[in-house]
Amino acid sequence: MRIAAELAASHLADAAWVVAPGSRGDHPVTRCVRGGDVAYERVSIDPEGVSGLAEALRGFPPVPSRWIEPSSAPSWLVPEGFGEVGSILVTPLPGQGVPAGALVLLRRHGQAEFGEDEEVLARLFAARAGSAISAARMFAQQVSITDTLVGELLPPTLHHVDGVEFAGRYRPALDTERVGGDFYDVHPVPGGETLAVLGDVCGKGLEAAVMTGKVRTTLRALLPLADDHLRVLGLLNDALRKPHHTRFVTLVLASVTRVGDDVRVRVTSGGHPPPLVVRTTGEVHEAPTRGTLIGVLPDIDAVTAEVVLAPGETCLLYTDGITEAVGGPLGGEVFGEERLHRVLAACAGMPADAVAEHVHMVASQWVGAGGHDDVAVLAITAPRGRRQAGGAREAHTP
């Protein structure tokens, strides 16, 4: 709108208005006087006050502009200090299937009135400008919709919850995208437990992100049943099984409770790599849980394991984007589980945020500039001391 008004005022008239469709008389307008600055504002106007303007805003060809009586122009249409209006031209701005607005051109008294050739030129200009304005408006709307939808799919900001530290890191497969198939969530559950979830949807990109949103929404609806992991996984499996697609998800459920200085974690795998536990001694071992992947078979099976974390100990949930990352000094080596164990051993005694950051950083350095899968890690740590006991909450940035 700004460019259209400025070009029109510079080459077609002494002043130009670009009036966009509005509601209840409130219209976005851009105006420019030749040699002056472009101004944008929302004004309350009556399009019927300018012959042809109401029709132009509806996309209909208005009355030929050279027939409009300049003295009938309302005061809002004449820029301050412009002087007496000699002629007015009004033409539609045709858009992408819907009108983009109207172009109003003004010439001062004493200047040649708009002729037929100039009116044709103005209409050609308006057609190009209307198409550009309509496209820009459509793209802006698409960006707004995308930002809203993506905002719902982004990993949450994690907190200390009921005296337990939670921290996560996430990186989509394509650095140009913000979401993908890996995810994590932390949900306080009535009754004292906190349900942590980390999962990996089959695939990458937008389609995987849509599936991720469905999984997260379904799990949120199943929170009242969070104490029964097998039932939650079974209901999620029923919700995802569809005859027309073969997408599936692997995930880990972790019910977390503070018990004195320790943290009790019940973990259940649905076809996902089992969580890793790092003790303050540097010992790292897998939680003994296993299960079938979700969304394929009519029936699932899973084994729940319980892990007790002493102060300073961490249970790490991660996706295979870590262990299957290809890179290293020669560029073709798999990161692997053994290397992840060594990295975690070096994190003994660290807070959750430091553990998640260290694992994510080492994996990113391993990949370098090469391609990689979606990556997600979620650290659950029993904090040292009792500063977070009693349900205190403290924000952490993932």
N, C-alpha and C positions, 0 to 999 in steps of 0.2 A: 504494500500500500504506500509506503514511504517513497519507494523508487518510482512508482507509477505517478504519484502526485508531483514529484520533483521533475521528472522528464516531461510530463504534460505541461507544467508551468513554464518550463524552459523553451519548449519547441512548438507548442500548439496554442498557447494562450498567455494572458498576463497573470492569471491565477487559476489554480485547479483544486478541486475537491474530489477525494475518493471516499464515497459513502458506502459502508458495508451494511448488509441486512441486520436489523436489530429486532428487539422485542419491546412491545409496549412503548414505542416511541423513542427508546434509547438506542442510539446507533454509534458504532465506532466510526470515527471520521479522521481522515488525514488531509491536511490542507497545506498549500504552498503558494506563495506569491513569487513571481519571477525575481530572482536575485536574493530572496530571503530564505529563512530557515524553514524546514518542514516541521509542522506541529501535528501531534496525534492526541486525540482526546475522545471521550464519550460524551455525546450531547443529546439532549432531548429535542427532537425536531419533528415537525409535521411534514412528511414528504409531499402531501397534497398541496402544500404551499408553493411548490415549484412545479410548473407544468411539465409533465413527463417524468418526474423523479419517482413517483410512486410506481408507475408502470416499469421503469427501468430496474428498480429494486426487485420487482417481481419477475424480471426477465423478459418483459414485453417491449417491443420497439416503442419508444415514446413519441410524442408529437415532434415533428421536425424542429430542431432547435432554433433555426433562424426565424421561426414564427413566434417565439416566446417574447413577450413584452418585458424588457429589462426592468422597467419601473415596478413590475409586480414582484420582484425578487424580495424575499423576506430579509430582515436585518441580519440574521445569523449567517446568511450566505455571502455577505459582502465583508471581506476582511477589513479590519480597522486601518484607516488611512488609504484605502484603495482608491477612493474617489467614485465618480459616477460610473455606473455599469453601462457599457454600450451594447453588448450582446452576450447571450448565454447559450451554451450548447450542453445538452444532456443526452447521454448515451449509456446503454447497459454495459456492464462488464460480464460477459457470458463466462460461466465457470464450467467445472467438470460435471455436467448434468444438472447443476443447480446454479442460480444466479450468484455471482461473486459480489455484486454491488452495483454501483452506478458511478460514472465519471461525469463531473460537472465542470465545464470550462467557462471562464469569464474573460471578457475583453473590456478595456476601459472605453469610455466615451471618446470618440474621435478616431479610434482605431477602426480598420475595415471590419465589417461584420463577417460572420462565418458564412462562407459560400458552400455550394454543393460539393466541390472538390475537397474542401477542408473538412466538411462533415464526413465524407467517405474516409479520409485519412484518419479522422478521430475514431471512427468505428473500427478501422483496422487496428489502430493502436489499442483500443479498448478490448478487442478480442484477444490480443496477445497478453495484455495486462491482466485481464480477467482470468485467463487460463493459468497464468503464473500465480496469481493471488489464491485461486481455488486450490491449486496443487500445494502451495505452501500451507494453507489452512488444513488441508487433509493430512499432510505429513505431520504437522504440529499436533493434530488430534491423535494420530497413530502413535507418536512419541509419548504423549500423555497417557494413553491407554496402556502402552507397553511398560512404562515406568510403574504404573499402578499394579499391573499383573506381576511384573518381575519383583516388585517390592514384597509381594506376598510369598515369593518363592525363595528369597534370599535367606541364608542361615540367620538364626536369631542372635541377638546380643546375649551373651551368657552371664550368669551371676553366681555368687555364692548363694546357695539355697539350703536353708535349714542346717547351716554349719558345714556344708560340703562344697568344695571347690569344683567348678565346671569351667572348662575352656575348650574352644574349638578353633579349627582353621579349615578353610575351604578354598579350593582353586579349580575352576572349570577347565575342561580339556582345551578349549579354545580361549586364548587370552582376550579375544575380541568379544566374548560373551560373558554374561554375568551369572548365568545359571546353567545347570546341567543335570546329570543323573544322580549325583551323590548328595546326601543331605544329612543333617543331624538336628535333633530337637531335644529340649529339656522341658518337661511339664511337671510342675508340682501337682500332686494328686491328693485329694482329701483323704485324711487318715494318717498322714505323716510321711509316706514314701514320696520319692520323686522318680518319675519315669524318664530315663534318657534313651534316646533312639538314634542309631546311626545306620544308614542304609545306602544301597547302591542299586539304582535302576538300570536294567539292560539298555544300552545305547548311550548316545551323546546328544547334545544340542537341545533344540526346542522340544522335540517329541519326548525325549527323556525327561525334560523339565516339567512338561505337562503331566506325565505319569508320576513324577516326584510329588507334584502338588496334590494329586489324587491320593497317593499313599499317606502323605502327611495329614491331609484332611480326615481321612478315614481313621487313622490312629488317634487323632484328637477326639473324634466322636466316640472312640472305644475306651477313653480314659477311665470311665467308671469301672471298667473290668480289668484295669491295669495290673492288679495283683495276680491274675491268672494268665501268665504269658502264653501258654499253649492255646487257650481259648481266643486270646487276642489275635494270635497268628492265624488260627483257623478261620476266624471271621474275616480277617484281611485277605486271606487266600481266596475265600468265597467271593469277596467283592472284586478281586482283580481278575479272576478267571473269566475270560471271554472267548467265544469261539472264533472271533474274527481277528484276533491278534495274538502274538506269542510273546509279548513283553512280560518280563517277570522282575522281581526284586529280591535281593538278599539283604538281610538286616539283622541287627542285634538289639534286643530289648534289655535294658538294665534298670532294675528297681533299686533305688539307693536310699539308705536310711542311716542316720547318725545314731550310734549306740555308744554313749559315753565319749571317750576320745577316739574310738574306732569308727569306721564306716563299713556297713554291711552292703554288699552289692550282689543281687541275684541277677544273673545274666543268662539269656537264652538266645541261641543262634538260629536264624532261619536261613540256612544255606550260606552263611557269611563266615569269614575267617574269625576264629574265636578271639576275644579280647586278650590283651597282654597285661600282665601284672608285674610292676617293678617294685621290688622291696627296697627298704632303705639300705640294705647291704649291697645293692646292685644286682641281685639275682632277678632274672626275668623268666617268667613261665606263662604258658597259655592257661586260660580258664577252661576247665574241662566241660565245654558245652558244644553241642552240635545240633544240626537239624536240616530239614529239607528246604529248598528254596521256595519262595512264595509266588503263587500265581500260575502254576503249571499243573500240578497234580491235584486230583480231587480231594485227597487226604494228605495231611502232613504229619511229620513226626519231629519232635524236638526234645532235647534234654537240657534242663535248667541246672546251672551250677551256682554255688554260693561262694563268694570271695569276701574275706574280711581284710580291710585295709587299716593298718596301724598308722598313726600320724606320720606324714611325709611320704606315704606310699600311694601309688597311682595305678588305676586301671585304665588302659588305653584302648579305645575303640577306633578302628581305622578301616579304610577301604583299600581294595587291591591296587588302586592307583599309586599307593606307596610301594608295595612290595614288587609290583610288576613294572615300575618305572625303569626305562632303559636309558642308560647314559654312562657316566663314569669317565675316567681318564681317556679311554679309547672310544667312547661313544656307543658301544654296543653291548654293555654288560647290564644284566638285570639287577636291580637293587636287592631284592630277595629278603626272606624272613630272617636269615642269620644276621645280616647287616642291620636290620631293624632292631633285633635283640641287642646288638652292641650299642646302637645309638641310644636305646632306652636305658641301658645299664648306666650310661653316662649321665642320665637324668635323675638318678636316685636322690631322693630328698628334695627335689625341686617342687615349687608350686605348680598347679595345673597349667597356668598360662605359659610358664616357661617350658614345660614339657611339650605342650602342643606347638609352641613356636619353634622349638629346637627340632622336633621331628619334621615339621613342615619345611623349615629352612634347609635342613640337610637333604631332604628329598628333592627340593627345588634346585639346589646346587648340583645334585647328581644328574638331573635331567638337562640342566643348562638351557640352551636355546632350542633344544630338540622338542619333538612332539611328545605328548603325554596324555594319559587318561584323566578323568575327573579325580580329584584328591580331596578326601575329608578325613579329619582326625578329631576325636573328642576325648579329652582327658578328664577323669574323675579322680579327685585327690582328697585324702583325709588331711586336713590342715594341721600343722603343728600348733600346739597350745589350744586354748578354748575361746579364742577371740571371736570366732564365728558361731559359737554355740548359742542355743536359745532362739534359733530362727532368724538371726540377723542376716541382712542382705547387703551385698556390696557389689556395685556394677563392675564388670570386666568387659573389655572390648575384645572381640574375637580377632 
